[in-house]
Amino acid sequence: MKIFVTGGAGYIGSHVIKELGREGHDLLVFDNLSTGHEWAVLYGKLITGDLSDKLLLNEVMKEFRPEAVIHFAASIQVEESVREPMLYYKNNINNTLNLLEAMRAAEVKNFLYSSSAAVYGIPVKVPVDETVELRPINPYGTTKEVGESILRDMSVAHDFHYIALRYFNVAGADVQGRIGQAYSKPTHLITRALKCAKGEAKKLSIYGTDYPTTDGTCVRDYIHIDDIASAHVQALAYLMDTGESDVMNCGYGHGFSVRDVVSAVKKVTAINFPVEEAERRAGDPPVIVADSGKLKAKTGWEPRHNDLEFIIRTAWEWELNSVRKIKVLSSKARTVIRNGH
Ligand code: UFG
């Protein structure tokens, strides 16, 4: 199948690309490489371009004529969204509209959307399922809620079909060790803790120790990146088979506190690094854990790496080997690249 993938050079996008590529799909990645990397795209063609460049986007969409679009490209940091809300509204909403318009112009009807657990805010029940009212508590979550609303309205008005996957806390690296997370300024807990273990950061700050949880730190549902990737493959197959639009959680249903994660990182790496207790970080909900029953029941998705230490181990192996691996990947001949206007 021909699939157009925005943000396919980024952390989650590139792991989904490797699964879709392995299945033999014809992939076109559209990425501005602001946080993604050319070396991370293991399959398909990469076009460097920005979703604000409507001319390029429309041209590429019309030329490629995909059967489905997967939309990863977005700004994703909760705290940054509190500081820079306009950036989030522009990148996550305006650019999504540009993409949807280009799809309409090229008569592309199937869409997989990267949504987030951040749409729930502080959920009234945990694990949270998709039926609860959405009450995001930060601009990032609001942009994802608006994105979902646009899709819902489009599916009513037009011959348009979508699945929005609400990701919980995605972590870890390719089980085969080929690719992994490579942000210049990592903000995620597991990556930051591993940087401390590696000696690249002096100490880990725990943001908030007075939350209403068992040990006072925030609780999250950490899910392995390859299970997120397989969820996309299953969800896309389901969408193409049934044409049924839906919204599905993507997590394991277990919560770990920040302190649990720090202990697990110390155990896996066998390195004891300094940890300090710090102020709360803006926009953080205390507890968020997924009920992914719908995703499993409808698409047949079954997670394979539901183990915090395994998640950390894959991320740690990537941290230790990434410089060498990136060098090898970068030296390989790449596919067609065209710059935006
Ligand atoms: N944390 C620390 N110290 C750090 C980094 C993080 O204590 O150095 C804490 C955070 O305050 C939070 C928890 O660890 O309580 C997890 O933080 P992350 O930054 O790893 O992840 P978030 O929960 O903030 O956000 C992630 C994604 C969002 C998504 C959300 C869904 O980045 O896109 O999960 O739960 F919406």
Residues whose N, C-alpha, C, O or C-beta is under 5 A from the ligand:
A	BS01	UFG	I76 V78 S116 A117 A118 Y167 F168 N169 T187 H188 L189 R192 S205 I206 Y207 C218 V258 R281 D284 I288
